[in-house]
Amino acid sequence: MSLMYDMAARDCEMLTMHLSDYNAGSRTVYLMGKGAKPRLVPVSPETTALFTRYRERVHSGSEGSSPMFYTIHNHIKTPMSDDNVARFVQKYAESAKRENPAVPDRVSPHMFRKSRAMHLYQAGMHLTMLSEFLGHEDTQTTLVYARADVEMKREAICKASKNNVILHPDTETPVWDDDEDIISRLCHGY
């Protein structure tokens, strides 16, 4: 789940990963995206540490072509299904909800992707770079993820207002003060 969030990966991208797709030295993961579009995604040092432990514990002696996330059928490692991923995510969401009631009742793997995209956008990642990071061809697709929250809007307004002349109500008298003609025109729209 940490890796899914960190890479903002689709569950199908996670499930097509092989051991050889992860490079601990460069902290990158090779993902095969929608439409067979490959991309190289950076991974944080924290996720790399978790991921390295996972690989050592679950893949000791495995070949590079082994599925990164798998189930065993008839003694053969096969890629995990997206239904399994959804069950894991829901199981841990229910556990987290006991500690934090703000966790939604229904949590899906795609929420990790959306959350990461929004957090990167809030941190200032440009829409074009975010689009590339998510593997979108068109930035319009990325707009679904990139919504400005109230704080982002407030910061933008403050930044835009820095050099503007702002009326200070305690020290300046507005031009419309005691001018009924201006007030009347404003109220009637002429």
N, C-alpha and C positions, 0 to 999 in steps of 0.2 A: 504494500500500500504506500509505503514511503517512496519507493521508486516510481510508482505510478503517478503520485502527486508531483514529485520533483521533476519528472520528465514531461508532465502534462500529457501522458500517453493515453491513447485509446486502449481499451482492454484487448482488442484484437491485435494491436501492435505489441503489447506485452506478451501475449500468448504465442506470437510467432518468433519471439526472441530465442536465440541459442546461446549457449555458454560463450562461444567465440564472439558474440556481438557486444560483450561487455569488456571494456579496457580499463582496468584498475589504474594503470600508470597514468593515462591521460584523463581519467575520470570522465569517460564518454561512453555512450551506448549507441550502437547502430540500430536504428529502427526502420522497419519496412512499413511505410504508411499506406493510407488509402490509395488505390490505383497503382500499387507497387512502386510508390515514390519513396526512395530511401532518404533518410536524414540522420545526421550525427548530432546527438543531444548531449550537452554537458550535464554532469551530475555533481551535486554538492559533496563536500568532504564527509559530512555526516551520513548522507545516504550511501556514499561509497563504503564507509565503515560497516554499516548495517548489511549492505549488499555483499560485501566480502565475507562477513560472518555467515550469511545465508549460504553462499556458494560453497564455503568450506564444510559447512554442516550437512547440506543436502546433496552436494555434487562431488563429494570426495571421490576421486578416481574417474569421474565422468569425462567423456570426450567432448571436444568443442562443438560438435554437431548435436549434442543432447539438447532437448528443449529446456529452456531456463525454468519454466514453470510447468510441471507435469503431474500426471496421475499414472498409476501403474495398472495396466490391463494385461492379463495373461503373462505376467513377469516382464512386460515391455513398457518402457517409459513412453508415454504418448502425451502430446500437448494437452494441457488442462483446458477444459471447456469454459466458455464465457459464463455459463450457468454456475459453475463452481466458483468463479471469481465473484459473481454477484452474491452467492451464499456466504462466502468469506467476509466480504465487505459488510453485508447486513448483520452477520454475527458480531463482528467487532463494533459496529455502530450501536447495536443494542447494549453491548457491554459498556461502551463509552457513555451512552445515554444515562446509565445508572449513576455515573459520576457527574455528568453535566446534562441537565434536562434540555439545554438548548440544541442538542444534537437532534436532527429531524427524525421522525419515525421511520421514514423510508430513505435509505441511502443507496445510491447506485455508484458503480465504478466511474461513470462519466462525471459525477460530481467532483471527483478529484481533479480531473482535467479542467473543468470550469472554474473551480476554486483557484487552482494554480494560475490559470490565465488571468483571472481577476486580480490576484495578488501581485503578479508581475506588472500588470497594467497600472495598478495603484502605486507601485514602487517606481513608476516612471518609464517602463519599457515602452518604446515607441510602437505604435500599431503595426507598422511594417515589419519590425523585428519580431513582434509577438506572432504575427501571421506566419512568418517563416518558422519560428520556434514550434508552432502548433502543426506545421505541415499543410497550411492552407495555401492554395494557389491564389485566391482572391481575398483581399483585405476585407471585403464586404462580409465574408463568412465569419471573420474574426470579430466583427462588430457584435455578434450574438453574445460573445463572452465579455467584451469590453464595455462595461457600463460604468459611468462615473458615479461614485457614491457622493454623499453630501459633503464629506470632508474634501474630496478632490475638487468639487465645485467651489467650496468656500476658499480653498487655497488659490484656485484660478482667479476668482473674483478679487481676492486681496492682491495677488500679483499684478493683475490688470489695473487695479485702482491705485497702485503705489504712486504713479506719476500724475494722476488726475487731481484736479482741484476739487476738494470735497468740502461741502458746506458744513461748518461747525455750528450747530444750533445755539450753543451757549455764547458764542462770540460774534456771530454775523447775523444780520437781519436779511431774510429772504426777500427777493424783489417783489414777491406777491403779497408781502405782509401789508395789511391795511389797504389793498388795492382790489376793491370789489369787482372792477371791470375785468381784470386778469382772471380772478377766481370764477367769475360768471362764464367767461369764454372757455376756460378749462372744463367746467362742468357741462357746458352745452356743446362742446366740440367745434368751436369756430374761433 
